[in-house]
Each structure stands twice: as structure tokens, then as C-alpha cells.
């Protein structure tokens, strides 16, 4: 599940989230670059899942479209990228109705009623007409890719690359990625990289509370934030039902890699058996978070990175198949851990 997708109606979408916690330095980097008048046309905003990358991307898009002149006094004096909630641009973005903002994400398959497993090449080709049309009053057109990890390979990745290679004037691309290292090297080379780090527990609690409408001092919020490893999305997932207990089962098995105890995997499979899609998503969120940390912060060994990236692709495809075809969860659990074990053992 990308950062831009939530099933829980109580949780705000990143396009509606006006507050940003824990990423002041990254926000200032974007702001200073914009008001310099020489902002790179493409940014790769990377880091672990659920830490606010999409929120930052929408925050930047909102600011640029609300303040299209980088030399304007309000831009030069702005301490942050904040835009007033009542601003017309903020209102339009919140309801997904801003004409100068294109968001590339997985679309819904009209036949199944479910999301496609990838961002298709057909979706990426929408950028041709989008950037070919007349921009609004400010002249800027912004494209957010949420997430670039889900681009169909190689068709959609190559289609995006073509646009990045020959960007139109006053175009801004914001690519959100949980694992920048697994994207095409040619895409990475055409973007300015902005890597976000995991949030501390206090910022996670503040963000989770603000997003879910709960008290940051609530005991469950504090426990979930402490266990979320810097991810707001993970904290929100843990707050759902028996999320904290499920997470502990997953962590216990991950700690034992590359030789997890089969009994723990059986127990984990039993916990997932017959579960709702959101429970499967929580399982994959923890697993992907574990992989993301190793892809982002581990030794930059090309072979090791390739093995982990391949494991990422394989297990996420297996999870998507399990969700799409309602397959048994226990075999999936064993398949996921066998794949990761092979990747870290090699």
C-alpha cells in the first residue's frame, strides 16, 4: 500500500494533511531551492515507508502552486512550506481537484474493482497531455509519483524516464520512494535526492494523533509510536485491533533470520489466517519496513542491494496475489520468510 492510500476513513490522506513533523531540514532544503529560482525539475524523496514522504511532497506542491513566483516577498520570507487551509489551492488539493497537479498512483481495475498491482504505463502516459496542456495562472505544473517503487517495470519506468529527460518549462516532479536504491539508475540520476530519516517516537505520536484525531498522550498512541520504528503509517496500523500483538510476532520471526523458528512462522500464519486485507497489509508493512531499512542504511554493496531488491519484488508480488485471489495466508508467510532468508544468507 502506498503512502497515498488509506482504508480507514478516520485517517487523513497526505493531500489533506497540512502539518509536517520531524522533517524541518528536508522542508527547508526544498524551500531554499525553490526561492533560489533554480530548483531542480525532479526530486526523489526517499526513506522508510510511512514517515511522511508523501505528506512532504503534497506540502511542496501546495506551496509552489499557491506561490508560483519564487521571487515574491511572501516566498522569500516564508519560514516553512505551510499554506493556509483556506487558500484555494489547499482546498482544491485536499479534494483532489487541482488542475495543475497530477498524481501518478495505482489506479482501479474497472473489472475487479480493486487497485492494479502496479502504476501502469497507461497511467504514466497521462503526463504527456498533462504537461502539453496550458498551465493555470501560475504557470507551474506539478507531478507527484506515489510511489515510484510501484512503477510497472520496465514499461512505466521507461515512460517516466522519457519525460524526466526532456522536462517542459516550469515542471516539477516529486517522486516518493520507500527504497530509492531499487529504482532505475537512469531515473535516480535525473533527480535531486532528498532522503528522509525515520521519525523519533515523539514526532510519530504527534503525527499519528493529528492524523487520527486522537490525543498524543493516549496510552495506545504512545505504545504504538514507540513500536513503530519511526513510521507514522506503521503506528496507525498498530492502533487497529490487535496490531501491536501481530507486530511482535512478525518482529520475533525477523530477528531470527536467516533461520526463523518454523513454530513462530506457523503461529504467525495462524494469526493471519482468514484476516482482512488490512491485516495482510500490516504484515507486509512491517516486512517492507525491515527491508527498506537495509536497502537504505545498510552497506552499499551492489550484489547485496540487488538480492534485497529482488526479494522485495518477489514477496510483494506474492502478497498482491494473495490479496487478489484470496489465497491462504500461512503459505504466504513461509514464502516471504524463505525468500528473505535466501537473500540475507547469500
C-alpha positions, 0 to 999 in steps of 0.5 A: 500500500502506498503512502497515498492510500488509506482504508480507514476513513478516520485517517487523513490522506497526505493531500489533506494533511497540512502539518509536517513533523520531524522533517524541518531540514528536508522542508527547508532544503526544498524551500531554499531551492525553490526561492533560489529560482533554480530548483531542480525539475525532479526530486526523489524523496526517499526513506522508510515507508510511512514517515511522511514522504508523501505528506512532504511532497503534497506540502511542496506542491501546495506551496509552489502552486499557491506561490508560483513566483519564487521571487515574491516577498511572501516566498522569500520570507516564508519560514516553512512550506505551510499554506493556509487551509483556506487558500484555494489551492489547499482546498482544491488539493485536499479534494483532489481537484487541482488542475495543475497537479497530477498524481501518478498512483495505482489506479482501479481495475474497472473489472475487479474493482480493486487497485492494479498491482502496479502504476501502469504505463497507461497511467504514466502516459497521462503526463504527456497531455498533462504537461502539453496542456496550458498551465493555470495562472501560475504557470507551474505544473506539478507531478507527484509519483506515489510511489515510484517503487510501484512503477510497472517495470520496465514499461512505466519506468521507461515512460517516466524516464522519457519525460524526466529527460526532456522536462517542459518549462516550469515542471516539477516532479516529486517522486516518493520512494520507500527504497530509492536504491531499487529504482532505475539508475537512469531515473535516480540520476535525473533527480535531486535526492532528498532522503528522509530519516525515520521519525523519533517516537515523539514526532510519530505520536504527534503525527499519528494523533493529528492524523487520527484525531486522537490525543498524543498522550493516549496510552495506545498512541504512545505504545504504538509510536514507540513500536513503530520504528519511526513510521507514522503509517506503521503506528496507525496500523498498530492502533487497529485491533490487535496490531501491536500483538501481530507486530511482535510476532512478525518482529520475533520471526525477523530477528531470527533470520536467516533461520526463523523458528518454523513454530513462530512462522506457523503461529504467525500464519495462524494469526493471519489466517482468514484476516482482512486485507488490512491485516495482510497489509500490516504484515507486509508493512512491517516486512517492507519496513525491515527491508527498506531499512537495509536497502537504505542504511545498510552497506552499499554493496551492489550484489547485496542491494540487488538480492534485497531488491529482488526479494522485495519484488518477489514477496510483494508480488506474492502478497498482491496475489494473495490479496487478489485471489484470496489465497491462504495466508500461512503459505504466504508467510513461509514464502516471504520468510524463505525468500528473505532468508535466501537473500540475507544468507547469500 
